[in-house]
Amino acid sequence: MPDFTPADYQAMLLSAKVAFTATLLSLPLGFAVAWLLVFSRVPGKALIDGIVNLPLVLPPVVVGYLLLLAMGSQGWLGGVLDAWGVRVIFTWKAAVLASMVVGFPLLVRAIRLGMESIDTHLIQASRTLGAPWYDTLFTVILPLSTRALIAGATLMFARSLGEFGATIIVAGNIPGVTQTIPLAIFDYTNTPGGDRMALALCLVSIALALAVLLFNEGLVKRRERGVRS
């Protein structure tokens, strides 16, 4: 059994807290953006799609630096937050923000794939019967997108657990405050004799990711059994 320090346990808890918060906050917005891309007729869908997927092709360090520019005290958003007495940079909230930006494309893509697989005849039937758009959304689209929502949330949670580049730029690497598992592993790999603890934290990270995947599989099977019954 590895001899984890209190800082290591804090890094584990913070990683889970950041990943859970980022996923929870992103789910409604991810669902709305996916719905917009699949079912709406707004102009400029290609541009919206490109902006949503941009963090997938940008280096995470670039994403973190852009967030730092926007959220810093001299940034356009940071100045507004400072006026309200809200500080984000170099706090765990910044780690949540970095995870949200980096993981958001995966969430939207998964939900979008699920929405695109919905039989359009069901939506047309709902509209033909006079259901308003929000009724169709909550009685047809949302229930039939549940599996995609679970898959997207799982992908985003796992991505948030492993986020490193953007987090270290915008949240820093402060033990007990903003240090997540990847940052703690980074510290150990730069410490003489720290290889054993770095490997132990890698195993913890793998165990957490595997637990999330098993939880996802359990939820999907439970829902499928519920639909059949």
BELGI-V736196 format. One line per field, one symbol per residue. phi: phi as a letter, one per 20 degrees, with the letter a starting at -180 (. if undefined). psi: psi as a letter, one per 30 degrees, with the letter a starting at -180 (. if undefined). burial: + if it has 16 or more other C-alpha atoms within 10 Angstrom, else -. A space follows every 50 residues. Layout:
phi->???
psi->???
burial->???
This chain:
phi->.fefegfffffffffffffffffffegffffffffffededffmffffff ffegffdefgffgfffffffeffeffeffffffemdddgmcfffffffff ffeggfffffffffffeffffffffffffnfffffffeddffffdgffff fffffffffffefcgffffedmcdgnccfeggfffgfffddgmeffffff ffffffffffffffffffffffffffffe
psi->kkikleeeeeeeeeeeeeeeeeeeefeeeeeeeeeefeflgklgeeeeee eefefefkkeeeeeeeeeeeflffleeeeeeeffgkkekhlfeeeeeeee eefeeeeeeeeeeeeffkjfeeeeeeeeggklefeeeffdeeefgeeeee eeeeeeeeeeegkeeeefeffaijkfegjaeeeeeeeefgkkggeeeeee eeeeeeeeeeeeeeeeeeeeeeeeeeee.
burial->------++-+++-++++++++++--++--++-+++++-----------+- -++-++---++-++++++--+++----++-+-----++++++++++++++ ++++++++++++-++-------+--+---------++--+++-+++++++ +++++++++++++++++++++++++++++++++++--++-------++-+ ++--+--++--++--+---+---------
